């Protein structure tokens, strides 16, 4: 068995692998669009005509994918962490994965809450299904709270994504013997 061979029992189920990469694309795209859009001048029509609606709908898509993957995690047996991981790596990995899931749910909910409470909001679109109902009352003071939470938690999510990717690359390319390579489980 070469250094990068992963057995079928070590891999995540195909459904989990597909959802992982779809969700990763949705999360990274949404985070990138969010960072770009808040730094664009308000005078640019593309900011409100394209960036905001797409940020909202892809954020909702990322939320749905995270919920679907969470349900699949409950349904399927997940591979055990590699035996070669140090105790601190196991602890950090468990914490990071749990925090990623929590933030992939909470960040979009804060974004929805922010949009729902903003007095001048044009709603939350979701592709061809139209706009979601705004369930929260308009209140610009609450909007400011949700805006702060959405921003801080989104940057926290981004930091955890960077940690997650760095950990996977470390285990693949820098650990001796590569018994801790986890990337093959998601490929």
N, C-alpha and C positions, 0 to 999 in steps of 0.2 A: 504494500500500500504506500503510495507516495505521500509527500507532505501535505498535499491539498485534496486528497481523496476523502470524501465524506460518505459514510454509509447511509442507507435509506433510513435507518433507525435514528441517526444523528440529525437528519434534516427535518425542517418544519414541513408540515403538509403543504401540498401545492397551493391550496386555497390561501393559506397563511402567507406563503411567499409572494403570491400575486398581490394580495391586499397590502402587504408590507411595502412593496415598491410603488404601487398606485398611491397609497397614503403618503409615502415619502415625497413623491412628486407633487401631490396636492399641498402638503404642508410647506415644502420648500418654495413652491411657486407662490403660495398665499403669503408667506413671510416676506419673500422678495418683493412682491407687488405692494405689500403694506409699507415696507421701508421706502420704496421708490415713491409711492403716492403721497405719503406725508411730507416728503421733501420737495414735491413739485409745487410751483407757484399756483395759487388759486385761480389765476387768470387763464391757465391752460385748460381748455374744454375737456381734453382727454382725461384729466384728473377725475372729474366727476361723471363724465359720460362713459368711461371705460374702466379705469382703475378701481374706483370704489365699488361699482356693481360686481365686477369680476372678483375682486377681493372677497366680497361678501358671499357670493355663491360658491366659490371654491373653498372658502372657509367652512361653509355648511357641508360641502362634499367631504372635506377632510374629517369633519366631525362624524359624519355617517360612516365613513370608512373605518375610523377608529372604533366606533361602537360595534360595527360588524366584526372587526378583528378581535375585539374584546370578547364578544360572544363566541367566536371560534376558539379562542384560548380556553374558554370554560369547557367547550365541547370536546376538544382534541387533547391528547396527551402531548405535552411539549417535551422536546429533548432536554435531558439533564445538562447542566453546565459542564464543560470539559473538566475532567478530573485534575488537569494540570493548573487550573486557575488557583492563585493564592487566595487565602481567606478574604483579604481586603478587596480583591478583585470581584469575588463572588458577591460580597456585601454591596460594593459600589454598583455592580451590574444590576442587582435586584432593585436597589433604590432608584437608579437611573431609569430602568424600564417602567417601574411603577409611576415615577414622576412624569415620564413621557406620556403615558396613557392618561393620567389625571389632567395634565396640561393640554393634551390634544382634545379633551372634552371641555375643560373650563375656559380656555382661551376663546374658542368660537362662541361659547355661551356668553362670555363677557362682551364680545363683539356684537352679538345679537342684542344683548341688553343695552349696550351703548346706542346702537342704531334705533332701537325701539323707544328709548326715552328721549332722544334728541328731538326737540320741538320742530326742527326743520327737516327731519329725515324724510327721504323718499322711499323708505321701506327697505326690506331685505328681499332681493330677488333670488329666485332659485331656478335658473335655466328656463326651460319651456313650461314650467309649472306655475309661473307667475310669482307674485310676492307672498311671503309668509305673513300671517297675521301678526300685528304688533301687539303683544300681550301685556306689555308694561305701559303705565301711564306716562305721558309726556312730562318730563321734569328735567330741566337743564342742570340742576344741581346733582341729580343722580347720574345724568349723562357724564358729568365730569369725573365722578367716582368710577363708573364703568370704563371710561376712557383710560384713566390711569391704570386700573387693574388690567385691562386688555393689553396695554402697551408693556407694562412691567412683566406680566406673565408671558407675553409673546417673546420678549427678549430672553426670558428664562428658558422658554421652550427652545429657542434658537441655540442657547448655550448648551443645553442638554443634547440637542441633535449633534452639535459639534463634538461633544464628549463621546457620544455613542459612535459616531463615525471614526473618531480618533482611536477609540478602544478597539473597534473591529480591525482597523488598519494596523494597529500595534500588534494585535494577536496574529494577524496574517503575515506581516513582514518583519517584525522585530523580535518576537519571542523565539527562544532557542528550541529547536526540535519541532516547533509548530504544533504541539499537542493541544494548544489553546486556541487554534484557528477556528473562529466561529463564523466567519464570512460564508464559507461553503454551505452552511446550514440554510442560508437565505438565497442561495443561487440556484 
